[in-house]
Amino acid sequence: MAAPACECPRIRVAALMLQDDLVVCVRHRKGDDAYHLLPGGGVAWGETLTDALEREVAEETGLLVEVGRPLIINDTIDPSGARHVVNITFAASITGGALSDDSRDPRVEAVDLIGPEDLRAIDLRPPLGDLIASFLREGPAFETVYAGSVFAPER
């Protein structure tokens, strides 16, 4: 097995936000495969988690957000050892901007609004649909959770 390119995990922040009671997701395409992510991305050196999330959401969706509390923390560790990502999903409220499929991120194919009941049917990465549905049901009573290592192999 080849040595990993980096011995440190990447930190990714994501926003769980609703528009018209639908979850805002971004659709990525890799070859013939399309999959969904909550809007967000990597944290740059010297950037706070909330600054990174506000920047990434604006770049990917055209929306401006107010970042709330952390909801879900998990690791994504590729069994091959090729990558390790620490994901921190925050609650976020849309404060401005407008949804746009003209993302500044070339990996984003589209911005999709997904019904909570459809989260299990899509290829969501990391696969946190059940926890997201729990948050949407429980609201403020939902307690921040560490979901452990969650990995979704490419379909």
C-alpha positions in Angstrom: 0.0 0.0 0.0 1.3 3.4 -0.9 1.9 6.0 1.8 -0.9 8.5 2.1 -0.3 11.9 0.5 -0.8 13.6 3.9 -0.6 12.2 7.3 -3.1 14.7 8.7 -6.9 14.6 8.2 -8.6 17.2 6.1 -11.3 19.2 7.8 -14.6 19.7 5.9 -17.5 21.9 7.1 -21.0 21.5 5.8 -24.3 23.4 6.2 -27.6 21.8 7.0 -30.1 24.4 5.8 -33.6 24.4 4.5 -35.4 26.3 1.8 -39.1 25.9 1.6 -38.8 22.9 4.1 -36.4 21.1 1.7 -32.7 20.3 2.4 -30.3 22.3 0.2 -27.8 19.8 -1.3 -25.2 20.2 -4.0 -24.8 17.5 -6.7 -21.3 16.6 -7.7 -20.4 14.5 -10.7 -17.4 12.2 -10.9 -17.3 10.5 -14.3 -20.6 8.8 -14.8 -21.5 8.9 -11.1 -23.5 11.7 -9.5 -23.8 12.1 -5.7 -25.0 14.7 -3.2 -23.3 16.6 -0.4 -24.5 19.2 2.0 -23.0 22.5 0.8 -19.6 23.2 2.3 -15.9 22.3 1.8 -12.4 22.4 3.2 -11.2 24.8 5.8 -8.1 26.8 4.7 -5.1 27.4 7.0 -5.9 30.3 9.3 -9.6 30.3 8.5 -12.3 29.7 11.1 -14.8 27.0 10.7 -17.7 29.5 10.3 -15.8 31.7 7.9 -15.0 28.6 5.8 -18.6 27.5 5.8 -20.0 30.9 4.9 -17.5 31.2 2.0 -18.1 27.6 0.7 -21.9 27.9 0.8 -21.8 31.2 -1.1 -19.4 29.7 -3.7 -21.4 26.6 -4.2 -25.0 27.8 -4.0 -25.1 31.6 -4.2 -26.7 31.7 -0.7 -25.6 33.8 2.3 -26.0 32.0 5.6 -25.8 32.5 9.3 -23.9 29.6 10.8 -25.5 28.0 13.9 -24.3 25.2 16.2 -22.5 22.0 15.2 -25.0 19.1 14.7 -23.0 16.1 13.5 -19.3 15.3 13.6 -18.0 12.3 11.8 -14.9 10.9 10.2 -14.7 9.6 6.7 -11.8 7.3 6.5 -11.2 5.6 3.2 -10.4 1.9 3.9 -7.5 2.1 1.3 -5.8 4.7 3.5 -6.0 7.3 0.7 -7.8 9.9 2.7 -9.2 10.9 6.1 -11.7 13.7 6.4 -13.2 15.1 9.6 -16.7 16.4 8.8 -18.4 19.0 10.9 -22.0 19.6 9.9 -23.5 22.9 11.3 -27.1 24.1 11.3 -27.3 27.2 9.1 -30.0 29.7 8.3 -30.3 31.4 4.9 -30.0 35.2 5.3 -29.7 36.3 1.7 -28.5 35.6 -1.8 -30.3 33.4 -4.3 -30.0 29.8 -5.2 -27.8 29.4 -8.3 -26.6 26.5 -10.4 -23.8 28.7 -11.6 -21.4 27.5 -8.9 -17.9 28.9 -8.6 -16.9 25.3 -7.7 -16.4 23.3 -11.0 -17.2 20.0 -9.2 -20.8 21.2 -8.4 -23.2 20.2 -11.2 -26.3 21.6 -9.6 -28.0 22.7 -6.4 -30.9 20.5 -5.5 -33.6 20.8 -2.9 -34.3 17.4 -1.4 -37.3 16.4 0.7 -36.4 15.0 4.1 -38.2 11.7 3.2 -35.9 11.4 0.1 -32.6 11.7 1.9 -32.2 7.9 2.2 -32.9 7.5 -1.5 -30.1 9.7 -2.8 -26.3 9.0 -2.8 -25.5 11.4 0.1 -21.9 11.6 1.1 -21.2 11.1 3.9 -24.3 9.0 4.3 -25.9 10.9 7.2 -29.5 10.9 6.0 -30.9 9.2 9.1 -29.2 11.7 11.4 -30.3 14.7 9.3 -33.9 13.3 9.4 -33.6 13.0 13.2 -32.5 16.7 13.4 -35.4 17.8 11.2 -37.9 15.9 13.4 -36.4 16.9 16.8 -35.5 20.5 16.1 -33.8 22.2 19.0 -34.0 19.1 21.1 -31.5 17.3 18.8 -28.2 16.9 20.6 -24.9 17.2 18.8 -23.7 13.7 17.9 -20.4 12.2 17.0 -21.3 9.6 14.3 -18.0 7.8 14.2 -16.3 6.8 11.0 -18.8 6.9 8.2 -17.7 5.9 4.7 -19.7 5.5 1.5 -17.9 3.6 -1.3 -18.5 4.9 -4.8 -21.5 3.1 -6.4 
